[in-house]
């Protein structure tokens, strides 16, 4: 019996041991899975935190390209930026270490506080930073540290450790910040950051600033160069305490503190260009407002004189677009009259109103394309009850919701355009400079892109029908179809084809002038089209063979 109890106890012990072993195996598998999952999420900035061996540096550096706008990667820019900012502290804890990697060059220098002259360090991206002579031709990229910086530290120490870092941050989003818009060509020169640090010793408000020289070839025209440092508290670039001296093939940055520095390239508008564009826009918008008012008056007259005109939807949509454009041009004129005496609340209200009518214009141009799609492409089974009322709720209501959401985020305020000398060339009420750039991209650029693509597709289909159907029915073509060309041009003014020229503006200043001219005259084009299409004259008969008549819209919409 004792033997049985012993065997039974032994069996229980074996069973417990097997269960413990099973738990250990499961725990090991779980840890292994966790490590695998962590390796996949390096760009969240937590896996390699505070680890600076070569493997971890290269592993984290992959995020310079992975964290870009063109790829859908899980990235935490704040953690990753903090990782690289802390790298200098790691260097100072290991003063004998030298880093020589393709994306990172770094070294630590032991410097006496009793030096008798300024120190120069090479910042060539192909070599590790080191002490060099003052010869600027031999070392075009360099930093000059004034001896007064080290003399100010003599009371507390006889030597200090200086960490110098050259970091290539790549084309992605790291160390770009809200100031830079990758879409408009803004960037960090050569994607290169220069870091200077004395570790825990704070260096601010130097009596004699340090100098960093960035060499460069001829830069693209109309790009402003500005010396900046990375403000870790704001997560953005700042120029406070720095000055910029532009020369032929180099730029000298002078700053009164130590941190990470870079040279930013941003598009500029000089005073003469801004004034020219303003005059062109004001003249065009003034002419558009006059003709848009004529369009609205003509609609009222035709509505009173032509009974059938009251029930048609197409002219109502044209007039709604004309009204939104008229109000947009009107707010544009008021916005150009911004003055320093204007209160912040008034400027925010102006910015919100301008944004609202801009979105209304985009929306009604999209609705014009939608109506054209029903009229020419879909044709059948297009009955909608209270059709124009539903369109109006979208045309005026959707922009109101967007502006309300944007306004609650405190996005509107003073917007300043500066030239290459950092002199203000224009101030207006729009999205204020501190606003998250994604808000502007989503609510303006993205909204415009969606409506424009839809309008372009519809206009292309309509043009295809206009130019191909007559050939199919007649069997042959007698010369160019000029009526079809004029019809497509008229319809293009309704769907906002003049706004599509904005895509060409990065090509040069000539395209900017063309965009400002044609886009500001959209109201004139709409009036011409409205007159030819609806004014009772021979033009109505001439165009009826190329585009469906307006009274057919009512039939498709409501019958």
C-alpha positions, -999 to 999 in steps of 0.1 A, spaced: 0 0 0 29 23 8 44 13 -25 12 22 -43 10 56 -27 47 62 -36 40 53 -73 9 74 -73 29 104 -58 56 98 -84 30 99 -112 16 132 -99 51 146 -97 59 136 -133 26 151 -144 34 184 -127 68 184 -142 53 178 -176 29 207 -171 57 230 -159 77 221 -190 47 228 -212 42 262 -196 79 270 -201 77 260 -238 46 281 -243 62 310 -225 93 307 -247 72 306 -278 53 336 -267 85 355 -260 98 345 -294 67 357 -311 69 390 -291 105 394 -302 95 387 -338 67 412 -336 90 438 -321 115 434 -349 87 441 -373 79 474 -354 113 489 -352 99 521 -367 77 526 -337 110 537 -320 108 514 -290 126 483 -299 161 498 -302 156 526 -277 189 535 -260 208 508 -279 235 521 -302 255 492 -314 261 491 -352 233 466 -357 208 487 -339 219 519 -357 215 503 -391 182 487 -381 168 520 -370 182 538 -400 160 517 -423 131 539 -410 146 569 -428 131 555 -460 103 533 -446 87 563 -428 78 582 -460 46 595 -474 46 570 -502 46 539 -480 22 527 -454 45 518 -425 38 520 -388 61 548 -376 64 569 -345 83 599 -357 86 614 -322 102 583 -308 126 579 -337 137 615 -336 143 612 -299 164 581 -305 188 600 -328 189 631 -305 200 609 -276 228 594 -298 252 622 -289 248 614 -252 258 578 -260 289 592 -278 299 612 -248 296 582 -225 320 563 -249 344 591 -259 368 568 -277 342 555 -301 342 567 -337 312 560 -360 318 557 -397 287 544 -415 271 554 -448 244 574 -431 262 585 -399 296 600 -392 304 608 -356 333 614 -332 341 629 -298 369 655 -293 385 662 -260 390 700 -259 409 722 -234 390 752 -222 422 772 -223 426 772 -261 441 803 -276 422 803 -310 390 792 -327 386 756 -336 375 743 -370 361 708 -377 354 692 -410 318 684 -418 324 666 -451 297 638 -455 323 614 -467 346 614 -436 344 614 -399 344 649 -383 378 660 -371 400 690 -364 411 709 -395 429 741 -405 411 773 -413 416 768 -451 380 770 -464 390 758 -499 403 726 -485 373 721 -462 342 738 -477 319 721 -452 330 729 -417 321 743 -383 339 771 -365 336 771 -327 348 803 -311 373 801 -283 350 823 -262 327 793 -260 353 772 -241 367 802 -222 333 806 -206 336 771 -191 371 776 -175 357 782 -140 342 747 -137 364 725 -158 397 724 -176 385 701 -204 352 693 -221 340 665 -245 325 677 -277 303 653 -298 300 660 -335 275 642 -356 267 642 -393 234 624 -400 218 617 -433 180 615 -426 170 604 -461 139 615 -481 113 603 -456 94 622 -429 119 621 -401 133 655 -390 111 672 -416 85 688 -392 53 707 -400 73 735 -417 83 714 -446 59 703 -474 74 675 -494 48 682 -522 60 717 -530 97 708 -530 106 719 -495 134 698 -481 165 697 -459 196 704 -480 212 670 -489 190 655 -461 219 662 -438 219 672 -402 249 684 -382 248 678 -344 270 695 -318 268 688 -281 287 691 -249 264 666 -232 249 678 -200 266 712 -203 239 737 -215 252 761 -242 229 789 -250 230 826 -259 267 826 -269 283 860 -270 300 850 -302 280 826 -324 294 794 -339 295 792 -377 285 762 -398 293 764 -435 272 743 -459 286 741 -494 262 736 -524 261 739 -561 236 762 -580 202 757 -563 168 757 -580 155 792 -587 130 807 -563 141 786 -533 148 802 -500 177 790 -478 173 793 -441 195 781 -412 175 763 -386 180 740 -356 158 712 -344 135 723 -315 128 691 -297 101 706 -275 81 716 -306 91 687 -328 99 712 -356 126 734 -371 132 768 -357 154 797 -368 155 815 -334 190 825 -325 203 817 -360 212 839 -389 217 831 -426 244 845 -449 240 835 -485 270 832 -509 275 819 -544 283 783 -536 278 781 -499 257 793 -470 270 803 -436 248 797 -405 255 815 -373 238 803 -342 241 811 -305 237 776 -291 245 739 -296 221 713 -310 212 697 -344 214 721 -373 203 720 -410 198 742 -440 162 743 -453 151 749 -489 116 763 -493 99 779 -523 98 817 -522 78 845 -537 96 878 -540 79 911 -535 76 919 -572 62 885 -581 37 886 -553 25 921 -564 22 910 -600 2 879 -592 -20 900 -569 -27 926 -596 -35 898 -622 -57 880 -597 -76 912 -587 -82 922 -622 -93 888 -633 -115 883 -602 -130 918 -607 -140 909 -642 -153 875 -631 -175 891 -604 -190 915 -630 -198 887 -654 -210 863 -627 -234 890 -616 -246 893 -652 -251 855 -652 -272 856 -621 -293 886 -634 -297 868 -667 -310 837 -649 -335 858 -629 -348 875 -661 -351 842 -680 -369 826 -650 -394 855 -650 -399 854 -688 -396 817 -695 -421 796 -676 -404 763 -684 -371 777 -671 -384 776 -635 -385 738 -634 -351 731 -651 -323 720 -629 -292 726 -651 -294 765 -650 -300 763 -612 -267 744 -608 -249 769 -631 -262 798 -610 -253 781 -577 -217 777 -590 -218 813 -602 -229 824 -568 -202 805 -549 -176 818 -573 -189 854 -568 -187 851 -531 -152 835 -533 -139 864 -553 -155 888 -530 -139 873 -499 -106 872 -518 -107 910 -522 -115 914 -485 -87 889 -476 -62 910 -495 -70 939 -473 -55 924 -442 -39 949 -419 -20 947 -386 -49 964 -369 -72 935 -376 -79 914 -345 -71 877 -343 -108 867 -340 -117 887 -371 -88 872 -390 -99 837 -380 -134 844 -392 -122 858 -425 -100 827 -430 -129 804 -422 -152 822 -446 -126 822 -474 -121 785 -468 -158 778 -469 -165 795 -502 -134 779 -517 -148 744 -507 -183 755 -520 -167 763 -554 -149 729 -555 -181 711 -545 -204 728 -570 -179 721 -598 -180 685 -588 -218 686 -588 -217 701 -623 -197 671 -633 -221 648 -616 -251 664 -633 -232 661 -666 -226 625 -660 -263 619 -655 -272 640 -685 -248 625 -711 -234 592 -697 -259 574 -676 -290 589 -693 -315 562 -681 -330 555 -646 -318 589 -632 -349 600 -613 -343 618 -581 -369 633 -559 -361 669 -549 -330 667 -570 -318 703 -567 -326 704 -530 -303 674 -524 -276 689 -545 -278 722 -525 -275 703 -492 -243 688 -505 -230 720 -522 -235 743 -492 -237 718 -463 -207 696 -468 -182 726 -469 -199 740 -437 -192 707 -419 -155 707 -430 -150 743 -420 -167 738 -386 -144 708 -379 -113 727 -390 -123 758 -370 -127 738 -338 -90 727 -342 -81 764 -342 -66 762 -377 -74 797 -390 -54 828 -385 -27 849 -400 -7 834 -428 25 851 -439 45 848 -471 81 858 -469 108 863 -495 144 849 -495 155 877 -472 128 867 -447 109 899 -454 71 897 -454 57 901 -489 21 892 -481 -2 887 -451 -37 872 -454 -62 854 -433 -59 817 -440 -45 786 -422 -21 800 -396 15 788 -398 14 767 -367 -14 745 -381 -7 709 -387 1 707 -424 -21 676 -428 -52 696 -421 -44 719 -451 -37 689 -473 -68 670 -464 -93 699 -464 -79 718 -494 -55 699 -516 -71 665 -510 -106 678 -515 -96 696 -547 -79 665 -560 -109 643 -555 -134 667 -572 -109 675 -600 -102 638 -608 -139 631 -609 -146 661 -631 -118 653 -654 -130 617 -659 -166 629 -666 -154 656 -690 -132 630 -708 -162 607 -713 -184 635 -725 -158 646 -750 -154 610 -762 -192 608 -768 -193 642 -785 -165 634 -810 -172 597 -816 -210 594 -818 -214 617 -848 -189 596 -867 -207 564 -858 -240 578 -870 -229 596 -901 -203 571 -911 -177 597 -921 -164 630 -908 -165 662 -928 -137 684 -914 -131 693 -877 -160 693 -853 -157 729 -842 -190 728 -824 -179 699 -804 -146 717 -795 -165 748 -783 -189 726 -764 -161 708 -745 -145 742 -738 -178 755 -724 -183 725 -702 -148 726 -690 -154 760 -675 -183 746 -655 -163 716 -641 -133 738 -631 -107 729 -658 -90 763 -652 -82 751 -616 -64 721 -630 -36 744 -642 -25 745 -605 -9 711 -611 16 727 -636 27 756 -613 58 737 -600 72 738 -635 80 775 -633 68 811 -629 52 812 -664 27 785 -654 19 804 -622 10 835 -642 -10 814 -666 -29 798 -637 -36 831 -620 -49 846 -653 -71 818 -666 -84 808 -632 -94 843 -622 -114 846 -655 -135 815 -649 -166 837 -642 -162 852 -677 -161 818 -693 -192 807 -674 -212 838 -685 -203 832 -721 -214 795 -719 -246 804 -701 -255 830 -726 -248 808 -756 -267 779 -741 -298 796 -726 -302 830 -742 -330 826 -769 -310 831 -800 -295 811 -829 -266 800 -806 -291 777 -789 -298 759 -821 -262 758 -830 -252 741 -798 -282 718 -795 -266 693 -819 -235 690 -798 -248 690 -762 -282 679 -748 -306 708 -742 -312 721 -707 -349 711 -708 -338 675 -712 -320 676 -678 -354 682 -661 -368 651 -678 -340 629 -667 -340 643 -632 -376 641 -623 -395 619 -646 
